[in-house]
Amino acid sequence: MKIMNGTKAIRGVIAERKVRQSDLAVKLCMSHNVLSENINRNRMSLGNFCKILDAMGYDVVVVDRETGKSVCRVMQE
Protein backbone atom coordinates (compact mmCIF):
# COMPACT_ATOMS: atom_id res chain seq x y z
CA MET A 1 0.00 0.00 0.00
CA LYS A 2 1.35 3.44 -0.93
CA ILE A 3 0.68 6.44 1.27
CA MET A 4 -1.13 9.28 -0.45
CA ASN A 5 0.03 12.63 0.91
CA GLY A 6 2.46 10.75 3.12
CA THR A 7 5.42 12.68 1.83
CA LYS A 8 3.66 15.96 2.57
CA ALA A 9 3.06 14.84 6.16
CA ILE A 10 6.67 13.70 6.58
CA ARG A 11 8.01 16.94 5.11
CA GLY A 12 5.83 18.90 7.52
CA VAL A 13 7.11 16.93 10.51
CA ILE A 14 10.73 17.35 9.40
CA ALA A 15 10.23 21.10 9.03
CA GLU A 16 8.38 21.38 12.34
CA ARG A 17 11.07 19.48 14.23
CA LYS A 18 13.87 21.17 12.24
CA VAL A 19 15.53 17.82 11.53
CA ARG A 20 17.91 17.25 8.63
CA GLN A 21 17.17 14.25 6.44
CA SER A 22 20.74 13.04 6.90
CA ASP A 23 20.34 13.00 10.70
CA LEU A 24 16.99 11.25 10.43
CA ALA A 25 18.49 8.64 8.09
CA VAL A 26 21.18 7.83 10.69
CA LYS A 27 18.53 7.50 13.41
CA LEU A 28 16.56 5.11 11.16
CA CYS A 29 19.66 3.10 10.16
CA MET A 30 18.77 3.92 6.57
CA SER A 31 20.95 5.45 3.90
CA HIS A 32 20.27 9.10 3.19
CA ASN A 33 19.66 8.23 -0.48
CA VAL A 34 16.93 5.71 0.39
CA LEU A 35 15.24 8.09 2.82
CA SER A 36 15.42 10.94 0.32
CA GLU A 37 13.95 8.76 -2.42
CA ASN A 38 11.11 7.72 -0.12
CA ILE A 39 10.30 11.32 0.71
CA ASN A 40 11.01 13.13 -2.55
CA ARG A 41 9.73 10.58 -5.04
CA ASN A 42 6.66 9.52 -3.05
CA ARG A 43 7.80 5.89 -2.89
CA MET A 44 7.03 5.36 0.76
CA SER A 45 5.49 2.17 2.08
CA LEU A 46 3.11 2.26 5.02
CA GLY A 47 5.81 0.58 7.11
CA ASN A 48 8.40 3.26 6.32
CA PHE A 49 5.84 6.01 6.91
CA CYS A 50 5.15 4.65 10.40
CA LYS A 51 8.84 4.02 11.09
CA ILE A 52 9.81 7.59 10.19
CA LEU A 53 7.05 9.14 12.29
CA ASP A 54 7.88 6.84 15.21
CA ALA A 55 11.54 7.87 15.06
CA MET A 56 10.46 11.50 15.26
CA GLY A 57 8.21 10.94 18.27
CA TYR A 58 4.84 10.76 16.54
CA ASP A 59 2.15 8.09 16.73
CA VAL A 60 0.05 6.92 13.81
CA VAL A 61 -3.56 6.48 14.93
CA VAL A 62 -6.38 4.78 13.02
CA VAL A 63 -9.63 6.72 13.43
CA ASP A 64 -13.15 5.62 12.54
CA ARG A 65 -14.41 8.26 10.09
CA GLU A 66 -18.04 7.91 11.18
CA THR A 67 -17.55 8.20 14.91
CA GLY A 68 -14.22 10.00 15.10
CA LYS A 69 -13.09 7.47 17.69
CA SER A 70 -9.56 6.15 17.76
CA VAL A 71 -9.61 2.48 16.77
CA CYS A 72 -5.94 1.64 17.31
CA ARG A 73 -2.46 3.07 17.44
CA VAL A 74 0.14 1.77 15.00
CA MET A 75 3.29 0.86 16.93
CA GLN A 76 6.72 -0.17 15.67
CA GLU A 77 8.07 -3.43 17.06
N, C-alpha and C positions, 0 to 999 in steps of 0.2 A: 504494500500500500504506500503510495506517495502522499506526502503532506502538501495540501494546497495552502498557500500563504504561510507555510512553515518557515520559509527563509525570511519573510518579512518579520515574523515574530522573533526569530533568532537574532536578526540584525538589530531589532529594537532593544532586546535584552542586552546585547553586546554594547550598544551605545549607552544605554541606561547605566550599566555597571562599569562603563569605561574600561573594558577589557580588550586587549589586543588579541587578534585571532591566533597569533603565534603562541601567546601564553596559554590560551584556552586549549590549543592543540596539545601542548605539553601536559596539561592537567588531564586531558582525555587519553593520553598515550596514543595519539593519532598524529600522523604527519600533517604539517601545515598545509601541504598541497591537497590532501584528501579532505581536510576540514573546509578549506577554501572552495573546493569543487562542490562539496555538499551545499554550502551556503550560497555561493555565487551562481551556480548552474542549476539550482533547484533540483538536486539529485539526492534528496535526503529521505532516508527510510524513516518509518515511525520509530524504530529502535534508536537510531542516531538522534532524532529530534528529542526524544525523552532523555537520552544520555547527556546531550549537550545542556538541556535545561536543568537536569539534576546536578550536573557539575557546577552550574552557576547559582545553585541554591533555590531553584524553582521546582514546584510540583506540577505535574500534569494531572488534571482532574477531569473525569468523565461526568457530564451533567445531562440529566434528562431534560430535553427541550420543552416538553409539555409542562412539567412541574417545576423545573428549575432546581431540582434537588440533585445534590452530588451523589452519584451512583458508586464511584470508586476512585481511588487515587492510583495512578500508574507509578510504580516504584521500580527502581533499578536493583537488580540482585547483585 
